[in-house]
Amino acid sequence: MLPEGLDRQPLPNIVAAIRQLGFNCVRLTYATYMVTRHAGDRVGRTFDGLGLGSVKDEIARFNPLVVRMTHLQAFDAVLDELGRQGVMVDIDNHVSKPMWCCKEKDGNGFFGDAYFDPKEWLLGLTVLARRYVYKPQVIGMGLRNELRGERQSEATWRKYVTLAGNAIHVANPNVLIFAGGISYASVLSFLKKKPLSTTFGNKLVYESHWYPFTAGPEKVWTEKPLNQLCRAKIDGYVNTTAFSFTAGGSAAVPLFVGEVGIPGAEVKKSSDNFLSCFATWAAENDLDWAWWGLQGGYYFRDNRTGMDEYFGALSYFWDRPRNPFLLNRLRLMQLKNQDPTSRVGKAYLLFHPQTGDCMINNNLREIYAGHCGRESSRFLYAGDGSPIMLAGSNYCLRAGGDGVRVQLTTACNAPESRWWRVSSSKLHLAAKEEKTGEYLCLNRDSVFTSDVFTRKCVCLVNGGDLEPTAQWFKLVETNVLYTN
């Protein structure tokens, strides 16, 4: 019932950190009871009632006005500061009864559960929709986080998503309406046979969540051949939720990946592989998404005071990035890569998802890895067997040999200058070595060097002990001229 971190940093500093991390929007979560039962409760008294006087004192030190505010006033203050600094807000109804989310049988999972009264839920949504009708930073409202549990059904989902969407649209026609699926926002496939019929027009956005442990144990990301697994996971995700934005014509509905994330303090190999796979798909489709989460820790969670959040983008003290290298991997996904109003011609960025870097040319001699954005080289590519041309020039990429840095050449009809996407993931870019006729793949040897080589391709068929992510490169379409 109070956005986290106000006991660690002044509110303006937290919002400034959001901007510095490259984010332009916040999915701001709240509990229904904050609106319907505790709107007039003072923040300080709530913390005293929970025996959290020391936490209250820290809030008063960094944000002295907040402890005297009601919970709803404090929520307003956070929204106002986000707006002042140009950050958009998706107000997300996370739970009804304030508690950590989410468990299968926590009483907050589905309509009719112990703490999830649909009428009270609709009231909370309507009150906030009306309250923020004149706050342009509020661009959307999430109907409910991760619906789940034994009560869940398609018919009930349709009923209440329609009721809530209509109620919000009447109260505030300015906001988008984010509707997550069932089974922890991982299933919308029932809409293939019968799309949702609404009266709020093009305001509907479907929301889904994707983690390494979604649709199976996390360990599969290290136990199965990674090229095949990445392709299968993307196909499965599209089949269950992401089909909505790939449908043609009026049937298409935008998709928001409302939660994606991995632990930031120490990135496990399974998490690393998952993120490399997700990043290629997200960048390719120019998706909108939210990282779980910003918070470095919590006031009080699971009966523990000051609990750390290992998934947090910020450190425990909210004063710096928890893992700057991890956040760099999100850089291209944060950029707007496709603009339907742009008059700039289509080109490609050459993206390395394991590091988050894009390829940059060095005075028409070699290419190297660097930050995605204004300095990234733009390439043209007509498909398998064609050269990867440096846009605006007669130069193309050339595979000079195994262990040799990638070169730029004008001999673009030579075999070593023709490139194929050769693995099942379509993430290996390979040219044939002139002497042997064997494929050589683009390869980023280390995160500690910007050099890009060609090396013998790893794991092009099932099996193999070597992991291929150093050789994963994605041609990401763009028609945008970047400013930073």
C-alpha positions as CSV (number, residue, x, y, z in Angstrom):
1,M,0.0,0.0,0.0
2,L,3.1,2.2,-0.2
3,P,5.5,2.2,-3.1
4,E,8.8,0.7,-1.9
5,G,12.1,2.5,-1.4
6,L,11.0,5.6,0.4
7,D,13.0,4.5,3.5
8,R,16.2,4.4,1.4
9,Q,16.2,7.4,-0.9
10,P,14.3,10.7,-1.4
11,L,11.5,10.2,-3.9
12,P,12.9,12.5,-6.6
13,N,16.2,10.5,-6.5
14,I,14.4,7.2,-7.1
15,V,12.5,8.6,-10.1
16,A,15.8,10.1,-11.4
17,A,17.4,6.7,-11.1
18,I,14.6,5.2,-13.2
19,R,15.4,7.7,-16.0
20,Q,19.1,7.1,-15.7
21,L,18.6,3.3,-16.1
22,G,16.9,4.0,-19.4
23,F,13.3,3.3,-18.5
24,N,10.5,5.6,-19.5
25,C,7.6,3.9,-17.8
26,V,6.8,2.3,-14.4
27,R,4.3,-0.5,-13.7
28,L,3.2,0.8,-10.3
29,T,1.5,-1.8,-8.2
30,Y,-1.2,-1.4,-5.5
31,A,-3.6,-3.4,-3.4
32,T,-7.4,-3.0,-3.8
33,Y,-7.8,-2.6,-0.1
34,M,-5.6,0.5,-0.2
35,V,-8.4,2.2,-2.1
36,T,-11.5,0.6,-0.6
37,R,-10.6,0.1,3.0
38,H,-7.5,2.0,3.9
39,A,-7.5,5.1,1.7
40,G,-7.8,7.4,4.8
41,D,-5.2,5.6,6.9
42,R,-2.1,7.5,7.7
43,V,1.2,6.0,6.5
44,G,2.9,6.5,9.8
45,R,0.1,4.9,11.8
46,T,0.1,1.9,9.5
47,F,3.8,1.3,10.1
48,D,3.4,1.8,13.9
49,G,0.6,-0.7,13.9
50,L,2.8,-3.3,12.2
51,G,5.6,-2.7,14.7
52,L,7.7,-1.1,12.0
53,G,8.6,2.1,13.8
54,S,12.2,2.0,12.7
55,V,11.2,1.7,9.1
56,K,8.8,4.6,9.6
57,D,11.7,6.7,11.0
58,E,13.7,6.0,7.9
59,I,10.8,7.1,5.6
60,A,10.6,10.3,7.7
61,R,14.3,10.9,7.3
62,F,14.3,10.7,3.5
63,N,10.7,11.7,2.7
64,P,9.4,13.5,5.8
65,L,6.0,14.5,4.3
66,V,5.0,10.9,3.4
67,V,4.5,9.6,7.0
68,R,1.8,12.2,7.6
69,M,0.0,11.4,4.3
70,T,-2.8,9.0,3.8
71,H,-1.9,5.9,1.7
72,L,-3.8,7.3,-1.2
73,Q,-2.1,10.7,-0.9
74,A,1.3,9.0,-0.8
75,F,0.4,7.1,-4.0
76,D,-0.6,10.4,-5.6
77,A,2.8,11.9,-4.5
78,V,4.6,9.1,-6.2
79,L,2.5,9.5,-9.4
80,D,3.1,13.3,-9.4
81,E,6.9,12.9,-9.1
82,L,7.0,10.4,-11.9
83,G,5.0,12.8,-14.1
84,R,7.2,15.7,-13.2
85,Q,10.2,13.8,-14.5
86,G,8.5,12.6,-17.6
87,V,7.9,8.9,-16.7
88,M,4.7,7.2,-17.8
89,V,2.8,5.0,-15.4
90,D,0.8,1.8,-15.7
91,I,-1.2,1.5,-12.5
92,D,-1.4,-2.2,-11.8
93,N,-3.8,-3.9,-9.5
94,H,-1.5,-6.5,-7.9
95,V,-3.6,-8.0,-5.1
96,S,-6.7,-7.2,-3.1
97,K,-5.5,-7.9,0.5
98,P,-2.0,-6.4,0.9
99,M,0.5,-9.3,0.9
100,W,3.4,-10.7,-1.2
101,C,2.2,-12.1,-4.5
102,C,1.8,-14.8,-5.7
103,K,0.9,-18.2,-4.4
104,E,-1.7,-20.6,-5.8
105,K,-3.9,-20.5,-2.7
106,D,-3.3,-17.1,-1.2
107,G,-6.9,-16.0,-1.4
108,N,-5.9,-13.3,-4.0
109,G,-5.7,-15.4,-7.1
110,F,-9.1,-15.4,-8.9
111,F,-12.5,-13.8,-8.8
112,G,-14.4,-15.1,-5.8
113,D,-11.4,-16.2,-3.7
114,A,-11.3,-15.3,0.0
115,Y,-9.9,-11.8,-0.5
116,F,-10.9,-11.2,-4.1
117,D,-14.4,-9.8,-4.1
118,P,-15.2,-8.8,-7.7
119,K,-17.5,-5.9,-6.7
120,E,-14.9,-4.4,-4.4
121,W,-12.3,-4.9,-7.1
122,L,-14.4,-3.1,-9.7
123,L,-15.0,-0.3,-7.2
124,G,-11.2,0.1,-6.6
125,L,-10.5,0.2,-10.4
126,T,-13.2,2.8,-11.0
127,V,-12.1,5.1,-8.1
128,L,-8.6,5.2,-9.4
129,A,-9.6,5.6,-13.0
130,R,-11.7,8.6,-12.1
131,R,-9.1,10.0,-9.7
132,Y,-6.4,10.1,-12.3
133,V,-8.4,11.2,-15.4
134,Y,-6.4,14.5,-15.4
135,K,-3.0,13.0,-14.8
136,P,-1.6,12.4,-18.3
137,Q,1.4,10.4,-17.0
138,V,-1.1,7.6,-16.2
139,I,-1.2,5.9,-19.6
140,G,-2.8,2.6,-18.5
141,M,-4.4,0.5,-15.9
142,G,-3.6,-3.2,-15.3
143,L,-6.8,-5.1,-14.4
144,R,-5.2,-7.7,-12.2
145,N,-1.8,-9.3,-11.7
146,E,-1.3,-13.0,-12.5
147,L,-4.8,-14.6,-12.2
148,R,-4.4,-18.1,-11.0
149,G,-5.9,-20.9,-8.9
150,E,-8.4,-23.6,-9.0
151,R,-11.3,-21.2,-9.7
152,Q,-9.9,-19.8,-12.9
153,S,-12.1,-20.3,-16.0
154,E,-12.3,-18.8,-19.4
155,A,-16.0,-17.7,-19.0
156,T,-15.3,-15.9,-15.7
157,W,-12.2,-14.2,-17.2
158,R,-14.3,-12.9,-20.1
159,K,-17.0,-11.7,-17.8
160,Y,-14.9,-9.6,-15.5
161,V,-12.3,-8.4,-18.0
162,T,-15.2,-7.0,-20.0
163,L,-16.9,-5.4,-16.9
164,A,-13.7,-3.9,-15.7
165,G,-12.6,-2.6,-19.1
166,N,-16.0,-0.9,-19.6
167,A,-16.0,0.6,-16.1
168,I,-12.5,2.0,-16.6
169,H,-13.3,3.3,-20.0
170,V,-16.4,5.2,-18.9
171,A,-14.5,6.7,-15.9
172,N,-11.3,7.5,-17.8
173,P,-11.3,7.2,-21.6
174,N,-7.7,8.3,-21.8
175,V,-6.0,5.2,-20.4
176,L,-5.1,1.9,-22.0
177,I,-6.5,-1.3,-20.4
178,F,-4.0,-4.0,-19.7
179,A,-5.6,-7.5,-19.4
180,G,-3.4,-10.4,-18.3
181,G,-4.4,-14.0,-19.0
182,I,-4.9,-16.9,-16.7
183,S,-2.3,-19.3,-15.1
184,Y,0.0,-16.4,-13.9
185,A,-0.5,-14.3,-17.0
186,S,0.9,-17.0,-19.2
187,V,-2.2,-18.3,-21.1
188,L,-4.4,-16.4,-23.6
189,S,-4.8,-19.2,-26.1
190,F,-8.5,-19.6,-25.5
191,L,-8.9,-16.3,-27.4
192,K,-7.9,-17.9,-30.7
193,K,-11.3,-19.5,-31.2
194,K,-13.3,-16.6,-29.8
195,P,-11.6,-13.2,-29.5
196,L,-12.8,-10.9,-26.7
197,S,-15.6,-8.6,-27.8
198,T,-15.2,-5.1,-26.2
199,T,-16.8,-1.7,-26.4
200,F,-13.7,0.2,-25.5
201,G,-12.2,0.0,-29.0
202,N,-8.4,0.2,-29.4
203,K,-7.7,0.7,-25.7
204,L,-7.2,-3.1,-25.0
205,V,-3.7,-4.4,-24.5
206,Y,-3.0,-8.0,-23.5
207,E,-0.4,-8.6,-20.8
208,S,1.8,-11.6,-20.3
209,H,4.7,-12.5,-18.1
210,W,7.8,-14.5,-19.0
211,Y,10.5,-15.8,-16.7
212,P,13.1,-18.6,-17.0
213,F,10.7,-20.8,-15.0
214,T,7.6,-20.0,-17.1
215,A,6.1,-23.1,-18.7
216,G,8.6,-25.5,-17.2
217,P,11.5,-25.8,-14.8
218,E,14.4,-23.3,-15.2
219,K,17.0,-26.0,-15.4
220,V,15.9,-26.8,-19.0
221,W,17.8,-23.7,-20.1
222,T,21.1,-25.5,-19.3
223,E,20.1,-29.1,-19.9
224,K,18.7,-29.1,-23.4
225,P,20.3,-28.1,-26.7
226,L,20.0,-24.3,-26.6
227,N,19.3,-23.5,-30.2
228,Q,16.4,-25.9,-30.3
229,L,15.1,-24.9,-26.9
230,C,15.1,-21.1,-27.7
231,R,13.2,-21.7,-30.8
232,A,10.7,-24.0,-29.1
233,K,10.2,-21.6,-26.1
234,I,9.5,-18.7,-28.4
235,D,7.1,-20.7,-30.5
236,G,5.4,-21.9,-27.3
237,Y,5.1,-18.3,-26.0
238,V,3.7,-17.1,-29.2
239,N,1.2,-19.9,-29.3
240,T,-0.1,-19.3,-25.8
241,T,0.0,-15.5,-25.5
242,A,2.0,-13.5,-28.1
243,F,-0.2,-14.6,-31.0
244,S,-2.4,-11.6,-30.2
245,F,-0.1,-9.0,-31.8
246,T,0.9,-11.2,-34.8
247,A,-2.7,-11.6,-35.9
248,G,-3.7,-9.8,-39.1
249,G,-6.0,-6.8,-39.5
250,S,-8.6,-5.9,-36.8
251,A,-7.9,-9.2,-34.9
252,A,-4.5,-7.9,-33.8
253,V,-4.3,-6.7,-30.2
254,P,-1.0,-5.2,-28.8
255,L,1.0,-7.2,-26.3
256,F,2.8,-5.9,-23.2
257,V,5.2,-8.2,-21.4
258,G,4.3,-6.9,-18.0
259,E,7.0,-8.9,-16.2
260,V,10.3,-10.3,-17.3
261,G,13.4,-10.6,-15.2
262,I,16.2,-12.6,-13.8
263,P,18.2,-12.3,-10.5
264,G,20.7,-9.5,-11.0
265,A,23.3,-10.1,-8.2
266,E,24.7,-13.3,-9.6
267,V,23.4,-14.3,-13.0
268,K,23.1,-18.1,-13.3
269,K,23.8,-19.8,-16.7
270,S,20.1,-20.7,-17.0
271,S,19.1,-17.1,-16.5
272,D,21.8,-15.9,-18.9
273,N,20.6,-18.3,-21.6
274,F,16.9,-17.3,-21.1
275,L,17.7,-13.6,-21.3
276,S,19.7,-14.0,-24.5
277,C,16.8,-15.8,-26.1
278,F,14.2,-13.4,-24.9
279,A,16.2,-10.3,-25.9
280,T,16.5,-11.4,-29.6
281,W,12.7,-11.9,-29.8
282,A,11.8,-8.7,-27.9
283,A,14.2,-6.6,-30.0
284,E,13.1,-8.1,-33.2
285,N,9.4,-7.3,-32.4
286,D,10.1,-4.0,-30.7
287,L,8.0,-5.1,-27.8
288,D,6.9,-3.1,-24.8
289,W,7.9,-4.7,-21.5
290,A,8.5,-4.2,-17.8
291,W,11.5,-5.5,-15.9
292,W,10.8,-7.2,-12.5
293,G,11.7,-5.2,-10.7
294,L,13.0,-1.8,-9.8
295,Q,13.0,-2.3,-6.0
296,G,16.3,-3.1,-4.2
297,G,14.4,-4.4,-1.2
298,Y,11.2,-4.2,0.8
299,Y,9.8,-2.5,3.9
300,F,8.3,-5.8,5.1
301,R,7.9,-9.0,3.2
302,D,7.2,-12.6,4.3
303,N,7.4,-11.5,8.0
304,R,10.9,-10.0,7.4
305,T,11.9,-6.4,7.7
306,G,14.2,-5.0,5.1
307,M,14.2,-8.1,2.8
308,D,16.5,-7.8,-0.2
309,E,15.1,-8.3,-3.8
310,Y,17.6,-10.3,-5.8
311,F,15.7,-9.5,-9.0
312,G,15.9,-5.7,-8.3
313,A,17.5,-3.4,-10.8
314,L,18.7,-1.2,-8.0
315,S,21.0,-2.1,-5.1
316,Y,19.8,-2.9,-1.6
317,F,20.2,0.8,-0.7
318,W,18.6,2.0,-3.9
319,D,21.6,4.1,-4.7
320,R,23.1,2.4,-7.7
321,P,22.4,-0.3,-10.3
322,R,22.7,-3.8,-8.8
323,N,24.3,-5.1,-12.0
324,P,25.3,-2.5,-14.6
325,F,26.3,-5.2,-17.1
326,L,22.9,-6.9,-16.9
327,L,21.1,-3.6,-17.5
328,N,23.3,-2.9,-20.5
329,R,21.8,-6.1,-22.0
330,L,18.4,-4.4,-22.0
331,R,19.6,-1.4,-23.9
332,L,18.4,-2.2,-27.4
333,M,15.1,-3.5,-26.1
334,Q,14.6,-0.1,-24.4
335,L,15.0,1.8,-27.7
336,K,12.2,2.4,-30.1
337,N,13.4,0.5,-33.2
338,Q,10.3,0.6,-35.4
339,D,8.2,3.7,-36.1
340,P,5.2,3.4,-38.4
341,T,5.4,7.2,-39.1
342,S,9.1,7.2,-40.0
343,R,10.3,8.1,-43.4
344,V,13.7,6.6,-42.7
345,G,14.5,3.5,-44.9
346,K,14.6,0.1,-43.3
347,A,17.9,-1.3,-42.2
348,Y,19.3,-3.7,-39.6
349,L,21.3,-3.4,-36.4
350,L,23.6,-6.4,-35.7
351,F,22.8,-7.3,-32.1
352,H,24.7,-9.6,-29.7
353,P,22.1,-10.5,-27.0
354,Q,24.6,-12.2,-24.6
355,T,26.2,-8.7,-24.0
356,G,23.5,-6.4,-25.2
357,D,25.9,-4.7,-27.7
358,C,25.5,-3.8,-31.3
359,M,28.2,-3.9,-34.0
360,I,30.0,-0.7,-35.0
361,N,32.3,-0.2,-38.0
362,N,35.8,1.2,-37.5
363,N,36.7,3.5,-40.4
364,L,35.5,0.9,-43.0
365,R,38.1,-1.6,-41.8
366,E,36.7,-3.8,-39.1
367,I,33.6,-4.1,-36.9
368,Y,33.6,-4.2,-33.2
369,A,31.0,-4.4,-30.4
370,G,29.7,-1.3,-28.6
371,H,26.6,0.3,-27.1
372,C,23.4,0.0,-29.2
373,G,22.1,3.4,-30.3
374,R,23.4,6.4,-32.2
375,E,26.8,5.0,-33.0
376,S,25.6,1.5,-34.1
377,S,26.2,0.7,-37.7
378,R,23.3,0.0,-40.0
379,F,23.3,-2.9,-42.3
380,L,21.3,-4.2,-45.3
381,Y,20.6,-7.9,-45.8
382,A,18.4,-9.6,-48.4
383,G,18.3,-13.0,-46.9
384,D,20.2,-16.3,-46.8
385,G,23.2,-16.4,-49.2
386,S,23.4,-12.6,-49.6
387,P,26.0,-10.2,-48.2
388,I,25.5,-8.2,-45.1
389,M,26.1,-4.7,-46.5
390,L,27.2,-1.7,-44.5
391,A,24.3,0.8,-45.3
392,G,25.3,3.7,-47.5
393,S,28.5,2.1,-48.7
394,N,29.9,-0.6,-51.0
395,Y,31.3,-2.5,-48.1
396,C,30.1,-5.8,-46.6
397,L,31.2,-8.2,-43.9
398,R,33.8,-10.8,-44.7
399,A,34.8,-14.0,-42.8
400,G,38.6,-14.0,-43.1
401,G,39.1,-17.4,-41.4
402,D,38.8,-19.3,-38.2
403,G,39.9,-17.0,-35.3
404,V,40.2,-13.9,-37.5
405,R,38.5,-10.6,-36.8
406,V,35.5,-9.9,-39.0
407,Q,36.6,-7.6,-41.8
408,L,34.9,-5.1,-44.2
409,T,35.5,-5.7,-47.9
410,T,34.2,-4.6,-51.3
411,A,34.4,-8.1,-52.6
412,C,30.8,-8.8,-51.7
413,N,30.2,-11.6,-54.2
414,A,32.9,-13.9,-52.8
415,P,31.8,-17.0,-50.8
416,E,33.2,-15.7,-47.6
417,S,31.0,-12.6,-47.9
418,R,27.7,-14.4,-48.3
419,W,25.9,-15.1,-45.0
420,W,23.4,-17.7,-43.9
421,R,21.3,-18.1,-40.7
422,V,22.4,-21.7,-40.1
423,S,20.9,-23.0,-36.8
424,S,17.4,-23.9,-35.7
425,S,17.3,-20.7,-33.6
426,K,18.3,-18.6,-36.7
427,L,20.7,-16.8,-34.4
428,H,24.0,-18.0,-36.0
429,L,25.2,-15.9,-38.9
430,A,27.7,-17.9,-40.9
431,A,29.8,-17.6,-44.1
432,K,31.8,-20.4,-45.8
433,E,35.5,-20.4,-45.4
434,E,37.2,-20.1,-48.8
435,K,39.6,-23.0,-48.4
436,T,37.5,-25.6,-46.6
437,G,34.0,-24.7,-47.5
438,E,33.0,-25.0,-43.8
439,Y,30.8,-22.6,-42.1
440,L,32.4,-19.9,-39.9
441,C,30.1,-18.1,-37.5
442,L,30.3,-14.6,-36.0
443,N,31.7,-14.9,-32.5
444,R,32.1,-12.5,-29.6
445,D,34.8,-14.1,-27.6
446,S,34.5,-12.2,-24.3
447,V,32.5,-9.4,-22.7
448,F,35.9,-7.9,-21.8
449,T,36.9,-7.2,-25.4
450,S,35.0,-5.4,-28.2
451,D,36.6,-7.7,-30.8
452,V,34.3,-9.8,-33.1
453,F,35.8,-12.8,-34.8
454,T,34.6,-15.7,-37.1
455,R,35.1,-19.1,-35.6
456,K,33.9,-22.6,-36.3
457,C,30.2,-22.8,-35.6
458,V,29.0,-24.3,-32.3
459,C,25.9,-26.5,-31.8
460,L,24.3,-26.2,-35.2
461,V,22.7,-29.6,-34.7
462,N,21.1,-31.4,-31.7
463,G,23.4,-32.0,-28.8
464,G,26.9,-30.8,-28.2
465,D,28.6,-29.8,-25.0
466,L,29.5,-26.2,-26.1
467,E,27.0,-23.4,-25.5
468,P,26.3,-21.3,-28.5
469,T,25.3,-17.9,-27.1
470,A,28.7,-16.3,-27.8
471,Q,27.8,-16.9,-31.5
472,W,24.2,-15.6,-31.3
473,F,23.7,-12.5,-33.4
474,K,20.4,-11.1,-34.5
475,L,19.7,-8.7,-37.4
476,V,17.2,-6.4,-35.8
477,E,15.1,-4.3,-38.2
478,T,14.9,-0.5,-37.6
479,N,13.7,2.6,-39.4
480,V,14.7,5.0,-36.6
481,L,17.6,7.4,-36.4
482,Y,18.8,7.2,-32.8
483,T,19.7,10.3,-30.8
484,N,21.7,8.7,-28.0
